[in-house]
Amino acid sequence: MRSRRGRGARGQSLVEFTLIVPILMIILLGAVDFGRVMQGRVTAEAATRAGASWGAGILANATQGLSPVYYLFPKNRGDECAYGPTCNIEARACAEAAGFPGYSGGPPLTGGGANPVTYHDCANNYAASTNSVAGVCSPSATQSNPFLAVNWWHANGIQFTPTATLQATVGDTIEVDGTFCFVTLVPWPGIPSRITFSTSARYTVQP
């Protein structure tokens, strides 16, 4: 009798364990995905802030072609950095965005110059890249997740594109916009497995 009772208890425990394991797995995976969502949102906001705050932190960052990105390619080849400060702002934002779940830096771009480096283009500043905001959920050799863009605003509120002859001045605003695609680990019922969201940060250029 005692032996039969023991076997019955073990059998009941096994059945209970078998029923509980799937529930525990769902809770665990849900917690992991929730954590990834939080990480993604925090990283996205930090990336746009990092780029905009670095560019606007001092006037030199907003007006001078500083290494490394400025020197990516030999000039006059057609795919060099269009405007050094914009490219450097994107580089800072891209580096911060690297912790985003599902991050894809886009095509590796390596070139000569005073400080040759390899840089993954998270925006669309180079002719070598077909990167666009529309493809963040389909990263590939020519598409990144996220897609980052830099916008410039004069102090009077008029948007402009800086050049070597039309540069930012103190009081102008640098805005970094990012579009990110988050993909869940598990296809949860009733919840989209791919979520696209945007973040933005604006800072005023300092002396």
Backbone as ProteinMPNN parsed JSONL, in Angstrom:
{"seq_chain_A": "MRSRRGRGARGQSLVEFTLIVPILMIILLGAVDFGRVMQGRVTAEAATRAGASWGAGILANATQGLSPVYYLFPKNRGDECAYGPTCNIEARACAEAAGFPGYSGGPPLTGGGANPVTYHDCANNYAASTNSVAGVCSPSATQSNPFLAVNWWHANGIQFTPTATLQATVGDTIEVDGTFCFVTLVPWPGIPSRITFSTSARYTVQP", "coords_chain_A": {"N_chain_A": [[0.828, -1.206, 0.0], [1.922, 1.211, 0.885], [3.904, 1.536, -1.033], [2.418, 1.749, -3.383], [1.091, 4.128, -2.855], [3.274, 5.91, -2.816], [4.192, 5.757, -5.461], [1.964, 6.819, -6.722], [1.949, 9.441, -5.757], [4.336, 10.389, -6.819], [3.72, 10.211, -9.512], [1.615, 12.046, -9.676], [2.971, 14.39, -9.052], [4.667, 14.563, -11.252], [2.836, 14.963, -13.322], [1.774, 17.445, -12.538], [4.086, 18.995, -12.698], [4.594, 18.834, -15.45], [2.421, 20.255, -16.416], [2.879, 22.773, -15.364], [5.347, 23.665, -16.393], [5.119, 24.691, -19.169], [3.674, 27.06, -18.613], [5.462, 28.43, -16.955], [7.536, 28.794, -18.804], [6.325, 30.501, -20.659], [5.931, 32.756, -19.042], [8.592, 33.363, -18.459], [9.708, 33.878, -21.042], [8.095, 36.007, -21.739], [8.916, 37.892, -19.844], [11.552, 38.24, -20.671], [11.212, 39.307, -23.27], [9.836, 41.652, -22.583], [11.822, 42.956, -21.15], [13.631, 43.354, -23.255], [12.187, 45.12, -24.815], [12.12, 47.378, -23.125], [14.872, 47.877, -22.958], [15.362, 48.462, -25.641], [13.836, 50.819, -26.047], [15.042, 52.618, -24.22], [17.676, 52.624, -25.203], [17.26, 53.638, -27.778], [16.351, 56.263, -27.278], [18.602, 57.218, -25.963], [20.472, 57.122, -28.012], [19.685, 59.056, -29.975], [19.844, 61.31, -28.383], [22.562, 61.287, -27.724], [23.861, 61.79, -30.172], [22.802, 64.351, -30.935], [23.41, 65.96, -28.699], [26.185, 65.785, -28.618], [26.899, 67.001, -31.077], [25.939, 69.596, -30.695], [27.24, 70.421, -28.475], [29.671, 71.941, -28.436], [30.662, 74.65, -30.546], [32.57, 73.946, -32.436], [32.174, 71.212, -32.956], [29.871, 71.317, -34.461], [30.591, 72.597, -36.75], [33.034, 71.918, -37.869], [34.942, 69.573, -39.808], [35.644, 66.965, -38.235], [37.834, 64.218, -37.4], [36.689, 60.797, -36.81], [35.017, 60.324, -39.057], [34.939, 62.245, -41.047], [37.178, 61.822, -42.571], [36.754, 59.535, -44.017], [36.739, 58.823, -46.785], [38.724, 59.327, -49.771], [38.654, 62.583, -51.128], [36.394, 63.92, -53.631], [35.603, 61.582, -54.855], [33.031, 60.947, -54.968], [31.575, 59.545, -53.074], [32.184, 60.457, -50.628], [31.995, 61.794, -47.295], [29.333, 63.988, -47.034], [28.97, 66.318, -45.465], [31.033, 66.998, -42.958], [30.514, 67.514, -40.045], [27.772, 66.676, -39.816], [28.014, 63.965, -40.465], [29.68, 63.065, -38.416], [28.045, 63.498, -36.199], [26.058, 61.622, -36.736], [27.667, 59.368, -36.514], [28.265, 59.294, -33.778], [25.687, 58.911, -32.735], [25.063, 56.479, -33.932], [26.958, 54.777, -32.747], [26.048, 54.754, -30.121], [23.604, 53.566, -30.511], [24.196, 50.945, -30.933], [23.628, 49.077, -28.969], [21.012, 48.41, -29.28], [18.372, 46.008, -29.452], [18.592, 43.745, -32.095], [20.116, 45.384, -33.655], [21.521, 46.651, -36.632], [24.153, 47.743, -38.39], [24.309, 48.517, -41.048], [25.871, 48.978, -44.325], [29.37, 48.289, -44.327], [31.717, 50.848, -44.439], [34.764, 51.755, -45.603], [37.649, 53.718, -45.831], [40.324, 55.803, -47.156], [42.524, 58.5, -46.265], [43.472, 60.796, -43.607], [42.959, 59.466, -41.211], [42.204, 56.454, -41.484], [39.283, 54.509, -41.154], [36.776, 52.039, -40.369], [33.365, 52.274, -40.857], [29.998, 51.878, -39.973], [27.221, 52.739, -41.748], [24.572, 54.373, -40.468], [22.736, 55.995, -41.543], [22.075, 57.948, -44.387], [24.171, 59.109, -45.832], [26.054, 58.603, -47.736], [26.965, 57.781, -51.084], [27.426, 55.128, -51.459], [25.584, 53.757, -50.029], [22.309, 52.381, -49.872], [20.605, 52.801, -47.934], [17.559, 53.374, -46.193], [14.77, 54.917, -44.5], [12.527, 53.4, -44.752], [13.173, 50.731, -44.7], [13.894, 49.644, -42.201], [12.974, 47.411, -40.833], [13.909, 45.362, -42.31], [16.794, 44.696, -42.288], [19.887, 44.64, -44.079], [22.755, 44.09, -46.21], [22.834, 46.612, -47.224], [21.161, 48.096, -45.695], [20.136, 49.554, -42.679], [19.313, 49.082, -39.184], [18.94, 51.007, -36.551], [17.48, 53.712, -38.579], [18.984, 56.759, -38.916], [18.747, 60.305, -38.856], [19.896, 63.643, -39.373], [18.851, 66.886, -38.633], [18.916, 70.397, -39.197], [18.4, 73.556, -37.69], [17.906, 77.028, -37.931], [18.212, 79.721, -35.538], [15.96, 81.262, -35.822], [14.006, 79.48, -36.464], [13.942, 78.438, -39.021], [14.542, 75.76, -41.177], [17.623, 74.349, -42.366], [20.272, 73.269, -44.599], [23.445, 72.538, -43.756], [26.556, 73.685, -45.119], [29.947, 74.01, -46.338], [30.125, 76.72, -46.644], [27.8, 77.692, -45.54], [27.318, 77.542, -42.485], [26.466, 76.257, -39.196], [25.589, 78.382, -36.429], [26.099, 79.754, -33.123], [23.311, 79.167, -31.096], [21.725, 78.078, -33.049], [19.889, 75.044, -33.846], [20.331, 71.548, -33.425], [18.938, 68.598, -34.535], [18.353, 65.214, -34.01], [16.889, 62.496, -35.488], [15.512, 59.285, -35.085], [14.575, 56.156, -36.437], [13.424, 53.091, -35.443], [13.329, 49.506, -35.478], [11.766, 47.072, -33.691], [11.89, 43.653, -32.924], [10.108, 40.986, -31.683], [11.019, 38.176, -29.593], [9.32, 36.042, -29.492], [6.402, 35.132, -31.318], [3.844, 36.658, -30.166], [0.407, 36.115, -29.403], [-1.983, 38.294, -30.777], [-0.307, 40.478, -30.601], [1.809, 42.581, -32.433], [4.683, 41.248, -34.065], [6.695, 42.75, -35.08], [7.678, 45.956, -34.396], [7.676, 49.294, -35.152], [9.151, 52.296, -34.221], [9.746, 55.761, -33.35], [12.248, 58.128, -32.292], [13.383, 61.292, -31.027], [15.665, 64.013, -30.66], [16.61, 67.248, -29.633], [19.02, 69.823, -29.541], [20.517, 72.914, -28.582], [23.034, 74.742, -30.251], [26.069, 75.355, -28.687], [28.594, 77.789, -27.591]], "CA_chain_A": [[0.0, 0.0, 0.0], [2.797, 2.366, 0.97], [4.611, 1.631, -2.312], [1.478, 2.264, -4.384], [0.867, 5.545, -2.554], [4.468, 6.647, -3.223], [4.201, 5.864, -6.921], [0.885, 7.725, -7.081], [2.364, 10.816, -5.457], [5.337, 10.774, -7.813], [3.014, 10.404, -10.774], [0.875, 13.303, -9.592], [3.964, 15.473, -9.121], [5.138, 14.643, -12.632], [1.765, 15.588, -14.102], [1.72, 18.856, -12.162], [5.279, 19.638, -13.258], [4.388, 18.919, -16.899], [1.443, 21.315, -16.672], [3.403, 24.065, -14.934], [6.51, 24.072, -17.193], [4.775, 25.628, -20.253], [3.294, 28.364, -18.046], [6.698, 29.078, -16.521], [8.273, 29.195, -20.003], [5.641, 31.678, -21.213], [6.244, 33.879, -18.15], [10.015, 33.685, -18.635], [9.892, 34.503, -22.351], [7.44, 37.31, -21.674], [9.787, 38.794, -19.092], [12.712, 38.544, -21.522], [10.784, 40.231, -24.32], [9.532, 42.94, -21.956], [13.122, 43.574, -20.88], [14.202, 43.8, -24.522], [11.434, 46.323, -25.209], [12.616, 48.481, -22.305], [16.232, 48.159, -23.399], [15.272, 49.106, -26.948], [13.339, 52.191, -25.91], [16.069, 53.426, -23.552], [18.806, 52.765, -26.118], [16.857, 54.52, -28.876], [16.351, 57.64, -26.793], [19.984, 57.588, -25.666], [21.206, 57.295, -29.274], [19.391, 60.364, -30.571], [20.389, 62.333, -27.484], [24.026, 61.282, -27.805], [24.275, 62.484, -31.391], [22.441, 65.768, -30.923], [24.131, 66.674, -27.637], [27.597, 65.904, -29.011], [27.027, 67.991, -32.137], [25.631, 70.945, -30.222], [27.97, 70.689, -27.244], [30.541, 73.084, -28.713], [30.486, 75.1, -31.928], [33.504, 73.223, -33.315], [31.567, 69.947, -33.376], [28.805, 71.6, -35.424], [31.068, 73.349, -37.918], [34.316, 71.441, -38.394], [34.997, 68.169, -40.209], [36.571, 66.298, -37.336], [37.98, 62.78, -37.614], [37.148, 59.935, -37.884], [34.137, 60.122, -40.203], [35.238, 63.209, -42.101], [38.268, 61.326, -43.388], [36.468, 58.171, -44.468], [37.051, 58.565, -48.181], [39.413, 60.389, -50.51], [37.681, 63.534, -51.641], [36.093, 63.969, -55.056], [35.303, 60.265, -55.4], [31.587, 60.87, -55.123], [30.895, 58.896, -51.959], [32.739, 60.943, -49.373], [31.045, 62.406, -46.367], [28.838, 65.224, -47.631], [29.264, 67.412, -44.545], [31.692, 66.324, -41.853], [29.817, 67.534, -38.755], [26.583, 65.814, -39.854], [28.449, 62.563, -40.449], [30.186, 62.763, -37.084], [26.883, 63.41, -35.309], [25.472, 60.305, -36.993], [28.583, 58.355, -35.998], [28.058, 59.207, -32.329], [24.374, 58.309, -32.498], [25.162, 55.066, -34.346], [27.714, 54.038, -31.744], [25.178, 54.586, -28.959], [22.491, 52.688, -30.887], [24.672, 49.576, -31.143], [23.048, 48.188, -27.966], [19.598, 48.167, -29.563], [18.121, 44.623, -29.875], [18.411, 43.646, -33.539], [20.884, 46.437, -34.322], [22.273, 46.331, -37.85], [24.792, 49.013, -38.717], [24.317, 48.857, -42.461], [27.063, 48.581, -45.077], [30.644, 48.782, -43.804], [32.364, 51.794, -45.339], [36.149, 51.956, -45.195], [38.35, 54.539, -46.814], [41.638, 56.345, -46.825], [42.547, 59.773, -45.569], [44.432, 60.918, -42.512], [42.644, 58.485, -40.168], [41.305, 55.46, -42.083], [38.486, 53.72, -40.224], [35.6, 51.393, -40.939], [32.189, 52.867, -40.214], [28.721, 51.363, -40.456], [26.376, 53.893, -42.021], [23.219, 54.264, -39.929], [21.905, 57.019, -42.175], [22.123, 57.851, -45.847], [25.039, 60.213, -46.231], [27.052, 58.173, -48.689], [26.42, 57.195, -52.303], [27.598, 53.679, -51.384], [24.517, 53.157, -49.24], [20.916, 52.534, -50.296], [19.891, 52.806, -46.673], [16.39, 54.255, -46.153], [13.953, 54.751, -43.308], [11.453, 52.438, -45.022], [13.605, 49.337, -44.608], [14.52, 49.304, -40.93], [12.562, 46.071, -40.402], [14.54, 44.389, -43.208], [18.205, 45.057, -42.404], [20.669, 43.841, -45.023], [24.077, 44.655, -46.459], [22.701, 48.024, -47.576], [20.063, 48.673, -44.907], [20.443, 49.489, -41.252], [18.297, 49.248, -38.148], [17.934, 51.99, -36.962], [17.822, 54.729, -39.56], [19.16, 58.021, -38.207], [18.848, 61.483, -39.706], [20.213, 64.879, -38.662], [18.224, 68.093, -39.179], [19.495, 71.625, -38.669], [17.443, 74.659, -37.64], [18.401, 78.322, -37.484], [17.577, 80.219, -34.31], [14.642, 81.829, -36.163], [13.076, 78.397, -36.748], [14.012, 78.005, -40.422], [15.413, 74.599, -41.369], [18.636, 74.566, -43.399], [21.265, 72.217, -44.794], [24.745, 73.205, -43.627], [27.626, 73.437, -46.087], [31.191, 74.655, -45.934], [29.929, 78.175, -46.64], [26.618, 77.993, -44.73], [27.506, 76.722, -41.303], [25.666, 76.58, -38.013], [26.119, 79.37, -35.502], [25.6, 79.594, -31.757], [21.885, 79.425, -31.016], [21.02, 77.173, -33.957], [19.468, 73.788, -33.21], [20.611, 70.277, -34.091], [17.935, 67.576, -34.21], [18.623, 63.856, -34.494], [15.694, 61.654, -35.514], [15.815, 57.876, -35.29], [13.488, 55.194, -36.63], [13.921, 51.803, -34.974], [12.425, 48.365, -35.625], [11.933, 46.072, -32.641], [11.309, 42.354, -33.274], [9.976, 40.157, -30.483], [11.593, 36.828, -29.676], [8.212, 35.093, -29.636], [5.207, 35.727, -31.95], [2.781, 36.643, -29.168], [-0.939, 36.272, -29.971], [-2.592, 39.608, -30.644], [0.71, 41.53, -30.506], [2.679, 42.554, -33.624], [6.041, 40.784, -33.774], [7.604, 43.822, -35.496], [7.17, 47.243, -33.95], [8.503, 50.414, -35.582], [8.9, 53.514, -33.451], [10.702, 56.846, -33.613], [12.668, 58.998, -31.199], [13.963, 62.537, -31.524], [16.311, 64.851, -29.647], [17.063, 68.536, -30.157], [19.883, 70.589, -28.653], [20.962, 74.203, -29.105], [24.482, 74.832, -30.419], [26.735, 76.164, -27.677], [29.864, 78.393, -28.055]], "C_chain_A": [[0.861, 1.253, 0.0], [3.499, 2.6, -0.36], [3.697, 2.218, -3.375], [1.2, 3.739, -4.15], [2.035, 6.398, -3.02], [4.515, 6.842, -4.728], [3.125, 6.828, -7.389], [1.268, 9.182, -6.863], [3.381, 11.298, -6.466], [4.689, 11.031, -9.165], [2.245, 11.716, -10.794], [1.824, 14.49, -9.712], [4.455, 15.66, -10.547], [4.103, 15.321, -13.525], [1.693, 17.081, -13.817], [2.9, 19.625, -12.758], [5.122, 19.839, -14.766], [3.411, 20.037, -17.251], [2.008, 22.701, -16.374], [4.523, 24.571, -15.843], [6.137, 25.009, -18.343], [4.399, 27.014, -19.752], [4.528, 29.133, -17.602], [7.505, 29.575, -17.714], [7.656, 30.443, -20.626], [5.96, 32.913, -20.374], [7.689, 34.333, -18.348], [10.259, 34.406, -19.947], [9.24, 35.886, -22.397], [8.296, 38.329, -20.946], [10.999, 39.199, -19.913], [12.335, 39.544, -22.602], [10.457, 41.613, -23.76], [10.829, 43.689, -21.647], [13.776, 44.095, -22.15], [13.495, 45.048, -25.03], [11.954, 47.537, -24.436], [14.023, 48.883, -22.716], [16.227, 48.904, -24.727], [14.844, 50.548, -26.851], [14.392, 53.095, -25.281], [17.251, 53.668, -24.481], [18.48, 53.72, -27.251], [16.899, 55.981, -28.449], [17.774, 58.112, -26.509], [20.766, 57.863, -26.946], [20.948, 58.664, -29.891], [19.928, 61.49, -29.688], [21.903, 62.43, -27.609], [24.505, 62.04, -29.033], [24.019, 63.97, -31.329], [23.232, 66.541, -29.868], [25.603, 66.817, -27.977], [27.761, 66.991, -30.067], [26.834, 69.41, -31.657], [26.458, 71.344, -29.009], [28.924, 71.863, -27.346], [30.432, 73.408, -30.197], [31.384, 74.329, -32.889], [32.902, 71.914, -33.818], [30.523, 70.155, -34.465], [29.313, 72.224, -36.713], [32.341, 72.796, -38.547], [34.248, 69.95, -38.734], [36.031, 67.42, -39.402], [36.687, 64.819, -37.69], [37.12, 62.048, -36.578], [36.315, 59.98, -39.164], [34.489, 61.054, -41.357], [36.282, 62.675, -43.07], [38.001, 59.941, -43.978], [36.956, 57.895, -45.885], [37.927, 59.664, -48.76], [38.374, 61.314, -51.125], [37.54, 63.416, -53.162], [35.866, 62.59, -55.674], [33.808, 60.058, -55.563], [30.864, 60.226, -53.966], [31.458, 59.346, -50.615], [31.645, 61.557, -48.512], [30.635, 63.778, -46.894], [29.166, 66.431, -46.759], [29.759, 66.792, -43.254], [30.961, 66.349, -40.533], [28.566, 66.658, -38.724], [26.977, 64.352, -39.727], [28.984, 62.163, -39.079], [29.066, 62.655, -36.063], [26.215, 62.053, -35.48], [26.348, 59.197, -36.42], [28.406, 58.184, -34.498], [26.728, 58.537, -32.006], [24.389, 56.827, -32.84], [25.872, 54.241, -33.284], [26.861, 53.776, -30.512], [24.051, 53.602, -29.248], [22.902, 51.228, -31.005], [24.116, 48.59, -30.122], [21.592, 47.875, -28.202], [19.382, 46.715, -30.001], [17.832, 44.559, -31.376], [19.16, 44.704, -34.306], [21.601, 45.895, -35.554], [22.847, 47.637, -38.373], [24.786, 49.388, -40.172], [25.637, 48.496, -43.116], [28.341, 49.113, -44.445], [31.327, 49.661, -44.836], [33.758, 52.08, -44.806], [36.866, 52.767, -46.259], [39.673, 55.044, -46.316], [41.516, 57.659, -46.101], [43.518, 59.748, -44.415], [44.216, 59.86, -41.445], [41.69, 57.435, -40.725], [40.606, 54.623, -41.02], [37.4, 52.996, -41.015], [34.389, 51.852, -40.146], [30.943, 52.262, -40.817], [27.73, 52.518, -40.553], [24.959, 53.662, -41.531], [22.291, 55.298, -40.539], [22.03, 56.872, -43.683], [22.992, 58.971, -46.405], [26.037, 59.844, -47.319], [26.393, 57.535, -49.898], [26.507, 55.675, -52.27], [26.435, 52.989, -50.686], [23.156, 53.412, -49.866], [20.003, 52.545, -49.07], [18.715, 53.788, -46.706], [15.562, 53.939, -44.923], [12.915, 53.653, -43.503], [11.869, 50.994, -44.765], [14.173, 48.905, -43.28], [14.141, 47.912, -40.432], [13.123, 44.98, -41.307], [16.008, 44.734, -43.382], [18.956, 44.1, -43.317], [22.023, 44.502, -45.187], [24.004, 46.143, -46.779], [21.582, 48.71, -46.781], [20.359, 48.503, -43.431], [19.176, 49.511, -40.406], [19.042, 49.725, -36.904], [18.363, 52.79, -38.192], [17.853, 56.065, -38.828], [19.31, 59.173, -39.192], [19.106, 62.705, -38.837], [19.551, 66.048, -39.371], [18.775, 69.314, -38.452], [18.46, 72.742, -38.757], [18.149, 75.93, -37.194], [17.643, 78.752, -36.233], [16.197, 80.805, -34.578], [13.627, 80.763, -36.563], [13.081, 77.89, -38.167], [14.994, 76.845, -40.548], [16.404, 74.884, -42.495], [19.543, 73.348, -43.493], [22.642, 72.859, -44.747], [25.718, 72.774, -44.724], [28.88, 74.114, -45.569], [31.037, 76.162, -45.85], [28.703, 78.607, -45.83], [26.643, 77.087, -43.502], [26.587, 77.16, -40.168], [26.366, 77.644, -37.183], [25.53, 79.105, -34.121], [24.128, 79.999, -31.706], [21.062, 78.621, -31.998], [20.733, 75.851, -33.245], [19.839, 72.589, -34.081], [19.593, 69.255, -33.598], [18.358, 66.246, -34.809], [17.345, 63.038, -34.364], [16.112, 60.211, -35.794], [14.554, 57.056, -35.473], [14.05, 53.807, -36.358], [12.869, 50.719, -35.217], [12.746, 47.345, -34.535], [11.205, 44.8, -33.044], [11.273, 41.49, -32.021], [10.627, 38.796, -30.688], [10.527, 35.797, -30.004], [7.051, 35.789, -30.345], [4.005, 35.654, -31.01], [1.416, 36.864, -29.821], [-1.479, 37.679, -29.726], [-1.615, 40.762, -30.548], [1.591, 41.465, -31.747], [4.086, 42.114, -33.241], [7.083, 41.807, -34.197], [6.967, 45.163, -35.147], [8.143, 48.333, -34.386], [8.15, 51.643, -34.762], [10.018, 54.518, -33.702], [11.04, 57.581, -32.326], [13.323, 60.236, -31.798], [14.582, 63.306, -30.37], [16.81, 66.124, -30.316], [17.881, 69.269, -29.103], [20.316, 71.867, -29.36], [22.475, 74.269, -29.131], [25.061, 75.819, -29.412], [28.064, 76.732, -28.213], [31.018, 77.406, -27.974]], "O_chain_A": [[0.614, 2.21, -0.734], [3.672, 3.747, -0.772], [4.111, 3.063, -4.169], [1.084, 4.516, -5.098], [1.832, 7.486, -3.559], [4.829, 7.925, -5.221], [3.336, 7.576, -8.344], [0.953, 10.048, -7.679], [3.33, 12.44, -6.925], [5.068, 11.961, -9.877], [2.225, 12.416, -11.806], [1.52, 15.473, -10.387], [4.64, 16.789, -11.0], [4.443, 16.146, -14.373], [1.566, 17.89, -14.736], [2.749, 20.743, -13.251], [5.475, 20.893, -15.295], [3.566, 20.694, -18.281], [1.666, 23.679, -17.038], [4.645, 25.778, -16.048], [6.781, 26.048, -18.494], [4.749, 28.022, -20.367], [4.637, 30.336, -17.837], [8.097, 30.653, -17.655], [8.374, 31.34, -21.07], [6.228, 33.986, -20.915], [7.974, 35.529, -18.399], [10.939, 35.432, -19.974], [9.765, 36.812, -23.015], [8.399, 39.482, -21.365], [11.431, 40.351, -19.868], [13.053, 40.518, -22.828], [10.764, 42.627, -24.386], [10.923, 44.899, -21.854], [14.406, 45.153, -22.136], [14.127, 45.932, -25.608], [12.198, 48.593, -25.02], [14.338, 50.069, -22.812], [16.986, 49.854, -24.921], [15.427, 51.414, -27.503], [14.615, 54.211, -25.751], [17.774, 54.781, -24.547], [19.323, 54.525, -27.648], [17.419, 56.833, -29.17], [18.117, 59.264, -26.777], [21.63, 58.741, -26.967], [21.886, 59.356, -30.286], [20.411, 62.504, -30.193], [22.462, 63.527, -27.6], [25.44, 62.837, -28.953], [24.904, 64.77, -31.632], [23.675, 67.66, -30.126], [26.216, 67.839, -27.669], [28.668, 67.818, -29.965], [27.487, 70.331, -32.149], [26.384, 72.488, -28.56], [28.983, 72.695, -26.441], [30.142, 72.53, -31.008], [31.001, 74.084, -34.032], [33.098, 71.546, -34.976], [30.31, 69.275, -35.299], [28.553, 72.368, -37.67], [32.686, 73.18, -39.665], [33.588, 69.171, -38.046], [37.17, 67.258, -39.839], [35.745, 64.232, -38.221], [36.836, 62.633, -35.533], [36.836, 59.706, -40.245], [34.346, 60.681, -42.521], [36.279, 63.027, -44.25], [38.934, 59.254, -44.394], [37.527, 56.837, -46.149], [37.883, 60.805, -48.299], [37.329, 60.86, -51.589], [38.412, 62.903, -53.863], [35.932, 62.446, -56.895], [33.37, 59.111, -56.216], [29.642, 60.342, -53.874], [31.239, 58.698, -49.592], [30.526, 61.798, -48.964], [31.484, 64.626, -47.167], [29.599, 67.462, -47.273], [29.0, 66.139, -42.538], [30.789, 65.291, -39.928], [28.315, 65.973, -37.732], [26.358, 63.592, -38.981], [28.763, 61.038, -38.632], [29.124, 61.818, -35.162], [25.847, 61.407, -34.499], [25.839, 58.204, -35.901], [28.396, 57.06, -33.997], [26.651, 57.695, -31.111], [23.8, 56.013, -32.129], [25.44, 53.136, -32.957], [26.938, 52.699, -29.921], [23.594, 52.891, -28.354], [22.045, 50.358, -31.162], [24.126, 47.385, -30.372], [20.982, 47.151, -27.415], [20.133, 46.223, -30.843], [16.932, 45.239, -31.868], [18.887, 44.918, -35.487], [22.206, 44.823, -35.519], [22.1, 48.538, -38.756], [25.221, 50.487, -40.516], [26.444, 47.78, -42.523], [28.392, 50.283, -44.063], [31.495, 49.255, -45.986], [33.917, 52.584, -43.694], [36.701, 52.52, -47.454], [40.091, 54.75, -45.196], [40.531, 57.911, -45.407], [44.292, 58.804, -44.256], [45.178, 59.397, -40.832], [40.488, 57.508, -40.473], [41.242, 54.096, -40.107], [37.147, 53.306, -42.179], [34.39, 51.822, -38.915], [30.836, 52.142, -42.038], [27.44, 53.188, -39.562], [24.223, 52.857, -42.101], [21.158, 55.453, -40.082], [22.085, 55.751, -44.189], [22.597, 59.683, -47.328], [26.792, 60.702, -47.776], [25.389, 56.834, -49.77], [25.753, 54.997, -52.968], [26.314, 51.765, -50.746], [22.875, 54.515, -50.334], [18.796, 52.327, -49.168], [18.859, 54.909, -47.193], [15.638, 52.842, -44.37], [12.469, 53.041, -42.532], [11.012, 50.121, -44.627], [14.872, 47.894, -43.217], [14.903, 47.295, -39.688], [12.844, 43.799, -41.098], [16.441, 45.036, -44.494], [18.692, 42.897, -43.325], [22.398, 45.372, -44.4], [24.993, 46.86, -46.626], [21.116, 49.784, -47.162], [20.781, 47.434, -42.989], [18.108, 49.911, -40.869], [19.715, 48.923, -36.256], [19.435, 52.583, -38.76], [16.872, 56.459, -38.197], [19.933, 59.021, -40.243], [18.609, 62.801, -37.715], [19.679, 66.186, -40.588], [19.062, 69.27, -37.255], [17.742, 72.868, -39.749], [18.893, 75.929, -36.213], [16.579, 78.221, -35.915], [15.355, 80.849, -33.682], [12.509, 81.094, -36.958], [12.302, 76.997, -38.501], [16.132, 76.929, -40.087], [16.074, 75.574, -43.459], [19.581, 72.508, -42.594], [22.973, 73.655, -45.625], [25.69, 71.634, -45.188], [28.877, 74.716, -44.495], [31.735, 76.816, -45.075], [28.588, 79.779, -45.472], [26.056, 76.005, -43.497], [26.02, 78.252, -40.173], [27.588, 77.785, -37.234], [24.585, 78.331, -33.972], [23.75, 81.053, -32.217], [19.85, 78.481, -31.83], [21.275, 75.582, -32.173], [19.682, 72.612, -35.302], [19.413, 69.072, -32.394], [18.686, 66.172, -35.993], [16.789, 62.901, -33.274], [16.966, 59.958, -36.642], [13.576, 57.238, -34.748], [15.037, 53.398, -36.971], [11.668, 50.986, -35.167], [13.859, 46.823, -34.468], [10.045, 44.846, -33.456], [12.3, 41.289, -31.372], [10.767, 38.325, -31.816], [10.783, 34.812, -30.696], [6.737, 36.932, -30.011], [3.237, 34.693, -31.056], [1.285, 37.715, -30.701], [-1.435, 38.186, -28.605], [-2.035, 41.913, -30.426], [2.078, 40.387, -32.087], [4.623, 42.547, -32.222], [8.224, 41.756, -33.738], [5.845, 45.455, -35.563], [9.318, 48.292, -34.021], [6.976, 51.989, -34.626], [11.089, 54.17, -34.198], [10.235, 57.649, -31.398], [13.765, 60.22, -32.947], [14.089, 63.26, -29.243], [17.36, 66.09, -31.416], [17.5, 69.335, -27.934], [20.461, 71.897, -30.582], [23.134, 73.902, -28.158], [24.608, 76.958, -29.298], [28.602, 76.208, -29.189], [32.148, 77.747, -28.322]]}, "name": "protein", "num_of_chains": 1, "seq": "MRSRRGRGARGQSLVEFTLIVPILMIILLGAVDFGRVMQGRVTAEAATRAGASWGAGILANATQGLSPVYYLFPKNRGDECAYGPTCNIEARACAEAAGFPGYSGGPPLTGGGANPVTYHDCANNYAASTNSVAGVCSPSATQSNPFLAVNWWHANGIQFTPTATLQATVGDTIEVDGTFCFVTLVPWPGIPSRITFSTSARYTVQP"}
